[in-house]
Amino acid sequence: MIWCSFGLSAATSMKSILSLAFICCSVFHAYCQEAPWYERALVGIETGPTGAQFGSDIVDTGYVARFDGRECIEKAVAAHCDYMVIWARDGVYAYYDSKLQPKAPGLGKRDVLRETVESAKAHEMPVIAYCVLQYPTHTLHEHPDWRMRDKDGKPIERVCFNSPYIDYVKQLLAEMMSYEIDGFHLDMVDQGFGPPYGCWCEHCQAKFENNYGHAMPKALSWDAEWEKMMEFRYDSSAAFETALDQYVKETWPGTSVDFNYHGNPPFSFEVGQRPVQHGVTGDFITGETGQWAFSALGVGFNAEFYRATASDRRVQVVMQRGVRHYHDQTTRPLNDMRWETMTLLAHGAFGTMVDKTAYDGWLDPVFYQRLAKVFQEANEKRKHFGQPLHADV
């Protein structure tokens, strides 16, 4: 025996082997603990209200009255979720005790972000704060000079990424980070989904002239001058994302940042994002599928597109529970959700299911029953995902 050739007894050798195995297990466990949550994640959930992005009556105390972070975590744990993305700020309200933006009146004295973080600790579940960036209705009413402006100087109800708005966002992130969250999902850094295609505010005009040595063109001309205009828009979005990512990394090392990506088809130049330039900001790329705009027929294509865009990083693809559009309250059939989830995982992504709650924050038990079956199966098959992919037609 080899043991005898080294002058070791069987008992001594077995002890050495067990010690080595224990060390290897300890090292592996330490690695798993130190790896960022998004490197270990397979499936998770994003939970938030139907949204008050475009206005809300401040005396309406029924809205989100039942939106409770503790229940969100309880349901997520039962559904085998690896992480929770919880809504913290939309265009009108904060869902925590913010000093910068009003809290949704229906919450009363409750703080959803605090409820979520405190409840998640017992389950060691990462909590990511969802923060809306574009279309900040309340903020634009307080700071009208941060609005985009068309070529004639008329205000556009979108925020300009070259304005001082970025400093306001940093203050919001600092508020949220005081809750000891694990990351930020920042949504969205787009330039609009329709005309006008550009911003001619004083901030943009000064920056454009500084970059190119002449005034901004004021007519869509599809020539070299308009190409500079598009480059300026792309670079403005990317610079905004990069600045926020650096701010988080320098201030709270280890905290994740991801941005809602719109550089994939069917999007075009109008949103101000390009496939690669805006897919490599943050820690991983996050894209959307879903019934309402991104085509149920393109689920695998979307995952492949994101992976090709950011080949050395993880890919998160976001699904929705609704049958029709983004705020639809009809829960999809079990096998419909199952097919989409398994397709995304098979293509190397990790999957996030969006639960847009009922108007008052109620969580539909039927959805969570179905989600638990889908995510349980995903976890049982975890070892099969993340393998080398072989393309087929």
GITAGI-V515168 format. One line per field, one symbol per residue. ss: DSSP state (H for helix, E for strand, L for the rest). phi: phi as a letter, one per 40 degrees, with the letter a starting at -180 (. if undefined). psi: psi as a letter, one per 20 degrees, with the letter a starting at -180 (. if undefined). A space follows every 10 residues. Layout:
ss->???
phi->???
psi->???
This chain:
ss->LHHHHLLLLH HHHHHHHHHH HHHHHHHHHH HHHHLLHHHH LLEEEEEELL LLLLLLLLLL LLLLLLLLHH HHHHHHHHLL LLEEEEEEEL LLLELLLLLL LLELHHHLLL LHHHHHHHHH HLLLLEEEEE EELLLLHHHH HHLHHHEEEL LLLLEEEEEL LLLLHHHHHH HHHHHHHLLL LLEEEEELLL LLLLLLLLLL LHHHHHHHHH HHLLLLLLLL LLLHHHHHHH HHHHHHHHHH HHHHHHHHHH HLLLLEEEEE LLLLLLLLHH HLLLLLLLLL LLLLEEEELL LLLLLHHHHH HHHHHHHHHL LLLLEEEEEE LELLLLLLLL ELLHHHHHHH HHHHHHLLLE EEEEEELLLL LLLLHHHHHH HHHHHHHHHH LHHHLLLLLL LLL
phi->.cdcccgbcc cccccccccc cccccccccc cccccddccc cbaabbbacc hbdbhacccc cccfcbcbcc cdcdcccccg ccabbbcbab cbbbbacccb bccddccgcc bcccdccccc dcbfccbbcc bcbcgcdccc ccbcccccbc ccgccbcacc ccccdccccc ccccdccccg cbabbbbbbb bhbacccibb cccccccccc cbgacccbbc bfbccccccc dccdcccccc ccccccdccc cbdgccbabc cbcbcccbdd cgbbdcdbbb cgcacbbbbh ccabgccbcc cdcccccccb ccbcbbbbbb cccbbdbcbc cccdcccccc dccccccgcb bbccbcccdc gcbcccdccc cccccccccc bdcccgcdcb cab
psi->qhghhjkqrh ggghggghgg gggghggggh ghhhpqhihi qgqaqpprri pkhkqqpijn jhpkhjophg hggghgghjk qhrpopphpa igqqkrnqih qqqphiiciq ohggggghhh ghjlpqpppp opgqlmgghh hhmhiiqqqa hjjpqplqqp ijrjhhhggh hghhghhijl rirpoppqmr kqkrqqmrpk rhgggggghh gijrqqqjqo ilahghhhgg gggghgghhg ggggghgghh hmpipqpqqo pkjqqjqahh ikqqgghjij qahrporqbr hhijoiikgh ggghgghhgm hjrqpppprq iqheahjqjp pqqghghggg ghgghhjjrq ppppoorrhj jqpohgghgg hhgghggghh jgiiqjrpqo qq.
